[in-house]
Amino acid sequence: MPVSVEDLEKTLRSAIKVEYLEIVDESSGCGESYRILVVSDAFEGKGTLARHRFVNEILKDYISQMHAFSQKSLTVKQYQATLN
């Protein structure tokens, strides 16, 4: 069964407080390749690798079903800086 945007969103939002979330299916709808941007203060004080491991652990059941997965994990402060 392919992974859906809704599955990923529901799982992330139930695990951490998400301020902003963008999920892009890069597999033309077959659910095998996703790119996400997740913004949360849950990442405060964590380096990039720790953030990626944190998100990967939350989504591990889905990631194991995908061909490709990439993420960008930012704190709210970092995200706001990208908007300016």
N, C-alpha and C positions, 0 to 999 in steps of 0.2 A: 504494500500500500504506500503510495507516495506521501511524502511529508508536505503539509500545507502551511501556508502563511499563518493561518488561524492557530494551528497546533503550536508553532513556534512562539507566536505572540502570547497565547494563553499561558504557556509554560513559563516564559520569562516574567510576565506580569504577576504570576502567582508566587514566584520565588523572590523577586526583588521589587522595590519601588522604582518604576521606570518613569523618567521625566519625558523622554522622547524615544521613539522607536521607529526605525525604518527597516523594512524587510523587503528585499528584492529577490524574486525568483529569476535566476539567470539561466534557467533550463527550459525556457519557453513553455512553462506550465506543467512539466512532468515531475517537479518536486525533487530533483536530484542535485540541484546546485543553488545555494543561497548566499547572499551577501547581506549582512545586517550592520546597522549602526544603532547602538544602544547607549543611551545617556542616563546615568544614574549616580546619585551620591553614594551608592553602595561601593563604588570604585575608589572613593576617596582614600588616599594613603597607600594604594596598591599600584605597583608598576604595571607596565603593559603586559608582561608575561603572566603576572598573577591575575590580571583582569581577564585575559583570554582563557586561562585555566578555569577561572571561576565560571565564566559563561559556558565553556565547553562542558563542565561538570553538570550544570543545570540542563543543558540540551543534549547530553550524551546519548540518550536513547534515539533521538532524531538524527544526530550527526552520523551515527553508525549506519544509517540507512541512505546517506547521501553520497554522491560522487565528489562534491566539492562544497566547502563551507569557508567563508571568510567573514571576519568581523572587525569592527572598529568600536572600541569601548571607551567612552569618555565620561568624565565627571561633568556636572552641570556647568561649572565654572569654565572648564576647557571648551565645552560646546559653545557657550555664549561667546567666548573669545573668537571662535571661528566665524561667527555671524557678523562681527565688526570689521 
